[in-house]
Amino acid sequence: MPDPVPAVDTKIEYWYGEEEKKARKENLAYTCRVYPQTVAKEFKGLAHAELVLMFPELFYEEVTRFMETE
């Protein structure tokens, strides 16, 4: 990341699977610190990339929901 990190005011959701929560802890904390508008969204029972690979319909629903919200 550049230093200083440029300010952005876009909405951000940080998606991760429940099974990878521990591995994402530092990344999520950093992202929330640098971009305070970040909303964390945990997907129960999923590991890394399983949302898109194993549940493409749910992935599509989530992307659509995210893009349509203000």
Secondary structure, 3 states (H helix, E strand, C coil): CCCCCCCCCCCEEEEEEHHHHHHHHHHHHHHHHHCCCEEEEEECCCCCCHHHHHCHHHHHHHHHHHHHCC
